[in-house]
Each structure stands twice: as structure tokens, then as C-alpha cells.
């Protein structure tokens, strides 16, 4: 059949089989219905090679060798199960968990729940309402790898933050002088300080000459803090933990430092791999031109948006995905505006930091933020509003594949902005 003719067919006639897929970590449940809604297949199989091979054969037995006329509804848009369904040749339609719950309630208003019911309700819901769903297209391997690397890098940074919190809590118990002397514990030099002078007593015994040598060799010497740090080092043993506490917590601190060293090496390797992949991305120059993105946020934004230009119908769809657009509810004369919880958390975090960093590099962004603050808006809310406006610009750039043009966008803000731009 000609592809143009296939698009003209009603959605239910474009597929021979509609499958609801309830995935889990070690096994999956699937229910298949035909165009009339009759259940024609029901399976539970293990998440392993033989299980997937058997599932694929059973689908082919019902739908034929070509599974492109098999539509699958699944309650996620990523992960191994989605990848394997796409490899089989199925057309995948991701479903929001909240929507999946509503389809189940439609089948069982009493609140009954089991894996079979979940799969059946999703499959039948796809048959009746799939014309309004957006199919999941296979991603380019480069974009997929870049997104996974960026997300894993963020997870490693969160692990580092957790370790730093544990380290500072231990120092509070036995080594308060270290906390007083250094305020930035993300710097490897501060970790080396603990490895070199693991207790307050050893720090005092080391003497001024070794203190100075350490500060210079680890680039921790600053004229405005130098004298104060030496004064803190000299009295470090006057207010510290008892001998038993110092012995135990110093061991913990050194163990955490060893973990931080290893983690920092891995983070450097991740950043190098991300930069190498990002340099190959077709939209590299476009994202790299955005003010404030730097070497970290550019790859994160590019990987979360992907390369499918038809993914977002308009800039509002992108703003909803990023969580900058609020949720409004209205009943009669009552109207509520709420913070959007259902969104891409990774994209929302990237947009928030992008808006924050753009204040130093973009005149209109700083003026817009200042305008919001002057009208009583809090810091976080003002940054979300700025990110909301940035996403409108980014969507247009992304659609036209053009780099950011500061004079052009400043002119547009002056011409179409709903607020008074003051760049003085």
C-alpha cells in the first residue's frame, strides 16, 4: 500500500494488532487485541533472550512476519523494553502513567488492579484513542548515547554531592577548623588537605612552613584569606573532637576522600566523552551559540531535545515538557495555577541552570530577571519565567536550525515583549 494512502486510513485500520505491554524488571505481560477489541493473545515472558524471541514469534504468528502493522502501548518512553520492541519492528506509543491509570479505571471502576488488566486496558485504549497519541520514533544512536552519558554524569555529580555532605558532617564532629578554613569542598585541593593533615593535631604539628607549601602547591593561596587560614591552622587543636571521635571520624574522612578522588577521575572522563560526542552532533553549533550554556549544558539540552523536529508541535509543547509552563485548572469562577510536576526532570534542571548562567552573558535576560524580581517574584520563580522565555527562542532556533543572534533577539524583545526592557 502506498504510504500516502496508509496515512489517509482511520487509525484503527492502519494496524492489524494492538498490544498493551506491562513491563517489569524481570518479566513482562502483554495483551493483544484486534481491530474489533477482541483479545487474541495474552502472554507473560521472562526478560531474557529466549523470552523475547518467543514473544516475537507469537506476535508474528498473529500479525504476520511484518510487525510494522502492530501497535504497542507501553507506560514509558525509554529503557531496554522500548528498545527491544522497536528492534522487533513494532510501532511504539508511549503512555503517561497517569493516563494509563485512567484507562485501567475505565475498565475496572471498582479499583481492581493486576498486570493483565493493565496491559489489556492500555492495548484497548490504543485501539480506540491512538489517533491522538504520538508514536515513538527510533532515536539516532549518537543522540541516545549523548543523553545517557549526560544523565549518568549528573547522577555521578549527585553521588559526589552526597559524599561531600557526609565529609562535612564528619569534619563538624572532629575537625571544625577545616570547615572554617575552606568553604568550597568541591575542589580536590581541599580533599588533599585532609589526606595530608588528617587530624587537627597533625595539622598543628606540621608547622607554618608546611602549611604555606601546601597552600601554594595546591593553588589554595589567596592574599585575602592567607593570614586568616594560617591563624586557623595554628589553633586547630584547641576546639576539636575527643581522641576517640577524632580517631574514628578521621578514618571515615580519609575513606571518603579516596572515593572522591576516584569519582573525580571518572567525571573528567565522562566530560571528555561527552564533549567528543557533542562535537559530532549536527546541532552542535546551534546549541553552543546559546548564552550561558557552557560545556555542560549544551550537550544536555541537545540530547534531551533530540533530532526529531516533529516532536514538539509548538514552543508550548517544549515548555510543558521542560516544566516551565504552569498547570492551570478552572471550575466556574475559580481558577488555580500550580507548579508543573509531570515533566522531564533532566530537561527542567538544565533549563533552570541555563537561565541562571545566562544572566551574566545576556543583557536582555538580566533585564528580564531584574524586572521580575522588582515586581515581587522570588529568585527561583523568576528564573523559571526566564527559562520559559528562553525555550520559546530555542524552539524557533531548533526548528529553523539557526544559531542564536543576540542583536536579532534583543530587537524582538523590544518589539514584541510584554514588559519594559531596560538595558541601561
Wavefront OBJ file of the C-alpha trace (Angstrom):
o trace
v 0.000 0.000 0.000
v 1.203 3.485 -0.809
v 2.377 5.351 2.349
v 0.218 8.348 1.454
v -2.862 6.134 1.247
v -1.979 4.494 4.556
v -1.948 7.873 6.299
v -5.436 8.598 4.988
v -6.832 5.462 6.628
v -8.502 5.758 10.037
v -6.039 4.939 12.809
v -7.710 1.658 13.744
v -7.338 0.430 10.145
v -3.638 1.234 9.929
v -2.779 -1.699 12.231
v -3.839 -5.298 12.496
v -2.903 -5.741 16.127
v -2.941 -3.507 19.219
v -0.775 -4.662 22.107
v -0.726 -3.405 25.679
v 2.692 -4.033 27.227
v 3.068 -4.003 31.023
v 6.817 -4.064 31.633
v 8.737 -5.016 34.759
v 12.361 -5.648 35.670
v 12.439 -9.426 35.290
v 9.274 -10.260 33.321
v 6.651 -8.624 31.093
v 2.929 -9.057 30.452
v 1.360 -8.384 27.060
v -2.214 -8.497 25.798
v -3.107 -8.196 22.101
v -6.476 -7.135 20.730
v -7.661 -6.954 17.124
v -9.468 -4.074 15.417
v -12.793 -5.058 16.973
v -11.329 -5.083 20.514
v -11.376 -8.876 20.870
v -8.481 -10.315 22.881
v -6.464 -12.526 20.541
v -3.332 -13.063 22.603
v -2.100 -12.931 26.159
v 1.471 -13.655 27.290
v 3.822 -13.389 30.228
v 7.505 -13.947 29.498
v 10.866 -13.500 31.153
v 13.096 -10.556 30.289
v 15.827 -12.635 28.646
v 16.861 -13.704 25.167
v 14.602 -16.789 24.866
v 11.656 -14.891 26.340
v 11.876 -12.060 23.837
v 12.455 -14.456 20.931
v 9.340 -16.431 21.863
v 7.313 -13.222 22.237
v 8.422 -12.026 18.804
v 7.436 -15.338 17.209
v 3.992 -15.245 18.801
v 3.426 -11.695 17.579
v 4.448 -12.742 14.068
v 2.046 -15.657 14.277
v -0.815 -13.229 14.833
v 0.232 -10.200 12.782
v 2.445 -11.763 10.121
v 6.165 -11.531 9.503
v 5.994 -7.739 9.143
v 5.365 -6.288 12.593
v 5.130 -2.721 11.281
v 1.340 -3.122 11.440
v 1.498 -3.960 15.139
v 0.997 -1.019 17.533
v 2.252 -1.347 21.100
v 1.261 0.828 24.076
v 3.780 0.930 26.917
v 3.982 3.014 30.078
v 7.421 4.502 29.367
v 9.303 6.163 26.530
v 12.754 4.728 27.190
v 14.567 1.731 28.532
v 15.511 -1.775 27.355
v 11.913 -2.900 26.787
v 11.203 0.029 24.453
v 14.422 -0.588 22.550
v 13.618 -4.268 22.012
v 10.079 -3.522 20.846
v 11.486 -1.136 18.259
v 14.034 -3.752 17.188
v 11.184 -6.212 16.581
v 9.697 -3.670 14.161
v 6.648 -2.724 16.231
v 5.224 0.796 16.245
v 5.547 2.007 19.837
v 3.251 4.522 21.528
v 4.437 5.641 24.987
v 1.748 6.336 27.552
v 1.857 8.650 30.549
v 1.444 6.711 33.843
v -1.447 8.957 34.849
v -3.215 8.233 31.562
v -2.546 4.511 31.952
v -4.208 4.637 35.373
v -7.274 6.327 33.901
v -7.587 3.695 31.159
v -7.452 0.990 33.824
v -10.156 2.769 35.829
v -12.302 2.800 32.698
v -12.079 -0.995 32.543
v -12.375 -1.573 36.297
v -14.114 1.322 38.122
v -14.034 -0.651 41.368
v -10.248 -0.235 41.567
v -9.200 -3.785 40.688
v -5.585 -3.977 39.516
v -3.352 -6.672 38.078
v -0.793 -6.973 35.280
v -3.264 -8.485 32.819
v -5.748 -5.651 33.374
v -3.015 -3.033 32.961
v -1.870 -4.494 29.652
v -5.391 -5.027 28.317
v -6.563 -1.505 29.202
v -3.512 0.062 27.511
v -3.877 -2.048 24.370
v -7.589 -1.360 24.027
v -7.036 2.308 24.823
v -4.524 2.496 21.989
v -7.093 0.942 19.650
v -9.797 3.496 20.492
v -7.771 6.645 21.211
v -4.460 6.042 19.454
v -5.252 8.599 16.756
v -4.374 11.291 19.317
v -1.186 9.649 20.578
v 2.307 10.421 19.348
v 4.335 7.445 18.157
v 7.863 6.954 19.389
v 10.444 7.196 16.633
v 13.791 5.374 16.867
v 16.499 7.737 18.045
v 19.817 8.371 16.391
v 22.463 6.347 18.285
v 24.603 9.461 18.810
v 21.751 11.360 20.486
v 20.810 8.373 22.606
v 24.373 7.834 23.813
v 24.874 11.536 24.479
v 21.702 11.751 26.575
v 22.612 8.681 28.614
v 26.118 9.985 29.230
v 24.784 13.376 30.333
v 22.237 11.834 32.677
v 24.807 9.457 34.138
v 27.198 12.373 34.632
v 24.515 14.187 36.618
v 23.971 11.046 38.705
v 27.712 10.891 39.449
v 27.683 14.565 40.439
v 24.815 13.829 42.820
v 26.877 10.997 44.331
v 29.766 13.424 44.787
v 27.433 15.891 46.495
v 26.239 13.165 48.866
v 29.830 12.245 49.714
v 30.703 15.889 50.330
v 27.773 16.195 52.738
v 28.999 13.115 54.622
v 32.525 14.519 54.681
v 31.472 17.879 56.089
v 29.292 16.186 58.694
v 32.303 14.147 59.847
v 34.500 17.255 59.941
v 31.931 19.030 62.077
v 32.392 16.335 64.727
v 36.186 16.264 64.929
v 37.779 18.922 62.673
v 35.802 22.209 62.738
v 38.935 24.181 61.851
v 38.951 22.594 58.370
v 35.373 23.741 57.774
v 36.301 27.224 58.944
v 39.368 27.438 56.712
v 37.756 26.193 53.478
v 34.284 26.881 52.145
v 34.482 25.139 48.733
v 34.746 21.404 49.288
v 34.224 20.536 45.630
v 37.874 21.435 44.955
v 40.283 18.464 45.024
v 42.792 20.626 46.899
v 40.597 20.604 49.990
v 40.410 16.812 49.850
v 44.201 16.646 49.679
v 44.337 18.859 52.760
v 42.582 16.134 54.751
v 44.799 13.437 53.273
v 47.923 15.414 54.250
v 46.733 16.674 57.655
v 44.172 14.087 58.651
v 43.679 15.339 62.256
v 43.835 18.776 63.922
v 46.784 17.621 65.998
v 48.818 16.644 62.930
v 47.983 19.957 61.303
v 49.341 21.947 64.257
v 52.450 19.762 64.458
v 53.219 20.288 60.766
v 54.038 23.951 61.283
v 53.793 27.122 59.240
v 56.351 26.185 56.587
v 54.433 23.050 55.530
v 51.145 24.926 55.623
v 52.466 27.541 53.231
v 53.965 24.926 50.919
v 50.685 23.033 50.782
v 48.593 26.125 50.030
v 50.915 27.195 47.217
v 51.293 23.745 45.655
v 47.511 23.148 45.579
v 46.597 26.644 44.399
v 44.810 27.472 47.620
v 46.887 30.557 48.366
v 44.883 33.776 48.180
v 46.129 37.071 49.644
v 42.778 37.901 51.231
v 42.477 34.515 53.020
v 46.126 33.612 53.577
v 46.672 35.198 57.002
v 43.283 34.063 58.293
v 43.908 30.450 57.262
v 47.294 30.366 58.971
v 45.681 31.694 62.135
v 43.004 28.965 61.963
v 45.636 26.254 61.394
v 47.600 27.419 64.440
v 44.631 26.948 66.799
v 43.049 23.922 65.088
v 43.589 21.605 68.087
v 42.007 23.985 70.602
v 38.427 23.131 69.644
v 38.054 19.665 68.159
v 36.701 16.208 68.870
v 37.766 13.904 71.668
v 40.543 11.393 70.911
v 38.140 8.528 70.221
v 35.930 10.633 67.984
v 38.943 12.070 66.149
v 40.416 8.631 65.504
v 37.161 7.191 64.165
v 35.967 10.160 62.119
v 39.378 10.902 60.617
v 39.390 7.372 59.233
v 35.954 7.992 57.722
v 37.090 11.311 56.237
v 40.115 9.721 54.576
v 37.908 6.921 53.185
v 35.509 9.490 51.707
v 38.419 11.429 50.215
v 39.594 8.256 48.456
v 36.101 7.834 46.958
v 36.005 11.474 45.879
v 39.356 11.136 44.115
v 38.124 8.133 42.132
v 34.843 9.826 41.329
v 36.580 12.963 40.102
v 38.690 10.917 37.675
v 35.551 9.271 36.309
v 33.798 12.627 35.966
v 36.696 14.014 33.921
v 36.499 11.009 31.624
v 32.732 11.445 31.270
v 33.133 15.118 30.374
v 35.728 14.279 27.747
v 33.478 11.615 26.193
v 30.503 13.997 26.233
v 32.485 16.751 24.539
v 33.706 14.369 21.839
v 30.158 13.192 21.098
v 28.712 16.692 21.252
v 31.263 17.874 18.696
v 29.793 15.314 16.256
v 26.183 16.358 16.899
v 24.588 18.052 13.853
v 23.131 20.788 16.097
v 26.381 21.436 17.953
v 26.919 24.970 16.667
v 23.315 25.965 17.340
v 23.300 24.869 20.988
v 26.849 26.094 21.529
v 25.795 29.599 20.461
v 23.315 29.980 23.336
v 24.459 32.382 26.092
v 25.366 30.672 29.348
v 25.196 27.038 28.243
v 28.924 26.403 28.592
v 30.451 22.992 28.023
v 27.992 21.106 30.238
v 24.523 22.469 29.479
v 24.866 22.497 25.688
v 25.131 18.695 25.435
v 22.346 18.213 27.992
v 19.915 20.462 26.121
v 20.782 18.937 22.740
v 20.379 15.359 23.986
v 17.046 15.998 25.729
v 15.506 17.711 22.693
v 16.792 15.077 20.258
v 16.795 15.467 16.482
v 13.124 14.826 15.620
v 11.796 18.266 14.605
v 8.219 16.987 14.608
v 8.378 16.035 18.265
v 7.069 19.397 19.501
v 4.116 20.919 17.680
v 4.918 24.375 19.047
v 7.053 26.067 21.673
v 4.368 25.467 24.311
v 4.801 21.708 23.984
v 8.510 22.116 24.708
v 7.783 24.408 27.655
v 5.385 21.850 29.116
v 7.933 19.072 28.747
v 10.556 21.214 30.478
v 8.174 22.071 33.328
v 8.389 25.859 32.948
v 4.719 26.128 31.934
v 2.396 26.036 34.971
v -0.686 23.824 35.236
v -3.962 25.734 35.271
v -7.306 24.394 36.485
v -10.597 26.232 36.237
v -14.068 25.419 37.510
v -16.714 28.098 37.250
v -15.227 31.325 38.561
v -12.449 29.536 40.433
v -9.031 29.204 38.823
v -5.860 27.604 40.156
v -2.323 27.881 38.827
v 0.058 25.173 40.047
v 3.684 24.213 39.600
v 4.027 21.538 36.900
v 5.229 18.266 38.399
v 4.800 15.998 35.370
v 7.704 16.873 33.106
v 11.194 15.860 32.004
v 13.141 16.478 35.220
v 16.508 16.361 33.439
v 15.446 18.995 30.919
v 13.914 21.176 33.640
v 17.159 21.167 35.633
v 19.196 22.007 32.527
v 16.885 24.906 31.599
v 16.977 26.270 35.165
v 20.775 26.339 35.241
v 20.886 27.736 31.706
v 18.607 30.620 32.725
v 20.753 31.288 35.797
v 24.024 31.339 33.876
v 22.595 33.409 31.028
v 22.221 36.392 33.371
v 25.922 37.132 33.105
v 26.122 36.718 29.311
v 22.874 38.197 28.001
v 21.722 41.789 28.613
v 18.029 41.239 27.926
v 17.950 38.105 30.095
v 19.409 40.012 33.043
v 16.955 42.875 32.483
v 14.025 40.436 32.300
v 15.105 38.697 35.515
v 15.548 42.039 37.265
v 12.094 43.120 36.086
v 10.505 40.003 37.608
v 12.344 40.445 40.880
v 11.333 44.091 41.156
v 7.707 43.050 40.852
v 7.916 40.753 43.864
v 8.785 37.437 42.253
v 11.175 35.088 44.039
v 14.556 34.038 42.657
v 13.559 30.534 41.547
v 10.271 31.670 40.048
v 11.979 34.481 38.138
v 14.498 32.013 36.708
v 11.692 29.680 35.636
v 9.999 32.574 33.845
v 13.285 33.428 32.135
v 13.767 29.775 31.175
v 10.204 29.759 29.820
v 11.098 32.661 27.518
v 14.412 31.093 26.526
v 12.616 27.903 25.464
v 10.408 29.867 23.079
v 13.549 31.202 21.405
v 15.245 27.814 21.458
v 12.277 26.091 19.828
v 12.348 28.534 16.915
v 16.120 28.155 16.539
v 15.747 24.378 16.680
v 13.059 24.334 14.016
v 14.983 26.617 11.635
v 18.422 25.199 12.526
v 19.858 28.660 13.081
v 22.359 29.851 15.687
v 21.481 32.412 18.344
v 21.648 36.020 17.140
v 21.863 38.403 20.109
v 21.005 41.665 18.219
v 18.057 39.993 16.470
v 16.552 38.590 19.649
v 17.119 41.812 21.589
v 15.282 43.661 18.830
v 12.432 41.143 19.004
v 12.200 41.580 22.764
v 11.888 45.347 22.311
v 9.335 44.963 19.540
v 7.114 42.200 20.892
v 7.927 41.985 24.606
v 5.070 42.467 27.064
v 7.427 44.108 29.553
v 9.655 47.190 29.519
v 13.211 46.242 28.572
v 15.790 48.479 30.181
v 19.371 47.697 29.212
v 20.845 50.788 30.896
l 1 2 3 4 5 6 7 8 9 10 11 12 13 14 15 16 17 18 19 20 21 22 23 24 25 26 27 28 29 30 31 32 33 34 35 36 37 38 39 40 41 42 43 44 45 46 47 48 49 50 51 52 53 54 55 56 57 58 59 60 61 62 63 64 65 66 67 68 69 70 71 72 73 74 75 76 77 78 79 80 81 82 83 84 85 86 87 88 89 90 91 92 93 94 95 96 97 98 99 100 101 102 103 104 105 106 107 108 109 110 111 112 113 114 115 116 117 118 119 120 121 122 123 124 125 126 127 128 129 130 131 132 133 134 135 136 137 138 139 140 141 142 143 144 145 146 147 148 149 150 151 152 153 154 155 156 157 158 159 160 161 162 163 164 165 166 167 168 169 170 171 172 173 174 175 176 177 178 179 180 181 182 183 184 185 186 187 188 189 190 191 192 193 194 195 196 197 198 199 200 201 202 203 204 205 206 207 208 209 210 211 212 213 214 215 216 217 218 219 220 221 222 223 224 225 226 227 228 229 230 231 232 233 234 235 236 237 238 239 240 241 242 243 244 245 246 247 248 249 250 251 252 253 254 255 256 257 258 259 260 261 262 263 264 265 266 267 268 269 270 271 272 273 274 275 276 277 278 279 280 281 282 283 284 285 286 287 288 289 290 291 292 293 294 295 296 297 298 299 300 301 302 303 304 305 306 307 308 309 310 311 312 313 314 315 316 317 318 319 320 321 322 323 324 325 326 327 328 329 330 331 332 333 334 335 336 337 338 339 340 341 342 343 344 345 346 347 348 349 350 351 352 353 354 355 356 357 358 359 360 361 362 363 364 365 366 367 368 369 370 371 372 373 374 375 376 377 378 379 380 381 382 383 384 385 386 387 388 389 390 391 392 393 394 395 396 397 398 399 400 401 402 403 404 405 406 407 408 409 410 411 412 413 414 415 416 417 418 419 420 421 422 423 424
